[in-house]
């Protein structure tokens, strides 16, 4: 079940999340709002709300901000804000496949912004699902290494019905069925405490090495996508090592 992990490079910049706390907060607030439009303000009976809270905790967002968002949107369930999840597929130059996940209240605006970036950097926006066949859609739970051994982590992961455990020099990576990641994360946290991060990712099955000028241009393109307000996550099959 265990192996050396490649997940440290799943995003094009490992430190990017540390620089985007405000964007993560915005995403969590939107997810809480969506959850409260379709369910009760009780995470025990509202799985979408529970997932949003777990994501907020894994991003080290203050409890008072989480509680404030729940209170705000519980009192404004009739808000005109109607956010929906969108996913765009396309290619960068060199055959690099890209998946962009968005949460938007205006599909036309978001599609236009995404298309413009593909065009600017010489890429192409594809049809829905056009590159997803080359990625695995999985849940990912990350823990810093501490006193636990890999064998102990594997035992805990098996009990929680995870798929696999990998490691590198600093972290353990627990992979799951993407539909069960928050459920499994809760089980694991009972033994290990809160995870460093909990996410659903698109993991490229075959990565393409990029370097030099191609790497520089691709990083600028991916950054441009990341900087769009509606974009939640960006995944590619590029290997920047």
Secondary structure as GFF3:
##gff-version 3
##sequence-region A 1 241
A	DSSP	beta_strand	2	4	.	.	.	ID=ss1
A	DSSP	three_ten_helix	7	9	.	.	.	ID=ss2
A	DSSP	three_ten_helix	16	19	.	.	.	ID=ss3
A	DSSP	alpha_helix	21	38	.	.	.	ID=ss4
A	DSSP	alpha_helix	47	58	.	.	.	ID=ss5
A	DSSP	alpha_helix	63	74	.	.	.	ID=ss6
A	DSSP	beta_strand	84	92	.	.	.	ID=ss7
A	DSSP	beta_strand	96	104	.	.	.	ID=ss8
A	DSSP	alpha_helix	107	120	.	.	.	ID=ss9
A	DSSP	beta_strand	124	125	.	.	.	ID=ss10
A	DSSP	three_ten_helix	132	134	.	.	.	ID=ss11
A	DSSP	beta_strand	135	144	.	.	.	ID=ss12
A	DSSP	alpha_helix	150	159	.	.	.	ID=ss13
A	DSSP	beta_strand	164	167	.	.	.	ID=ss14
A	DSSP	beta_strand	171	177	.	.	.	ID=ss15
A	DSSP	three_ten_helix	178	180	.	.	.	ID=ss16
A	DSSP	alpha_helix	181	192	.	.	.	ID=ss17
A	DSSP	beta_strand	197	204	.	.	.	ID=ss18
A	DSSP	beta_strand	208	209	.	.	.	ID=ss19
A	DSSP	alpha_helix	212	226	.	.	.	ID=ss20
A	DSSP	beta_strand	231	236	.	.	.	ID=ss21
A	DSSP	beta_strand	238	239	.	.	.	ID=ss22
###
